Amino acid sequence: RSVMPQRTSRHGYLYLFACLLLWSGFMLMAHLGGKTPLTAYDLLALRLGTASVVLLCLPRPPLAAWRDARLWLLALIGCIGFCLLCYSAVRWVPAAHLALLVAGIQPFLMALLLLLLGQGWPQRAARPGYAVMALGLALLGWPLFAGQALPGQWLGDGMLLTAGVLWALYALLAKRWGYAPWLLTSFVTLASTLLYLPVYLLSLPKGLAATPWPMIVSQALFHGISPAIVAMLCYLRAVDLLGPSRVAALRALIPVLTGIAAVPLLDEPLTATLASALLCVSLGAWWVSRPVPASPQTRPLAACGQP
């Protein structure tokens, strides 16, 4: 009788581990794309174009969804706005900042939005976690105030923080409106393609001609398939096998995984201050998301490949 639960749990952790790797890979690949002539507009176009081709071969949103103005709003917030900010910011900041300000502090931003909307303070048991996350943010911003920041870091971090707020708003609205995760994944991507690609083709700057085709193909395939579709399927399967609380708690590993992987893969320095910020944010995110009855549950919704 104990074999099946153990096997189910093991499979759940395998799906979750694959999902974490893909989400961390999104941040590393985005930063790699930022080092090429490709513009942020190119990266989003490659992502949407590739993902849409794949999604057209899968079950598509029902006709009624295309008449729902709220879904179009979610496409603008959770895909076009969010992705453009992320892809623009990677030219100015290390990949670890992307993982920390977008994925790591999501519970903090969600709690802040709920507080501003009059939902009250988080439960007492979760407050130490939020305090540790706030300490991590302070450590991340310390070089800005100490005059030790990289050129343009304030701009990149500001973009990423705005992107994190957009994603928290997107997740909050999607959860409040009760949309199914796969409907969000397919509709948001397809609708964003319809809205964005005509504007991109007609008027936005492009760097495709100056970029080697292997880089273009690798960016298109990775961003359009791995985080946007495969990670979503792995995430849903992990939630089904392990439960949303455990998955949310283990998502706190994303900042640490990304920061460590960026050292050998992207040759990025991992200073003591940045390492401390990553540890604080990951520890705080784990604390507020751990599976105990007293902690507020903010199940992250994935679309367009975000953590």
Beta strands, then each sheet from edge to edge (+ up, - down):
end
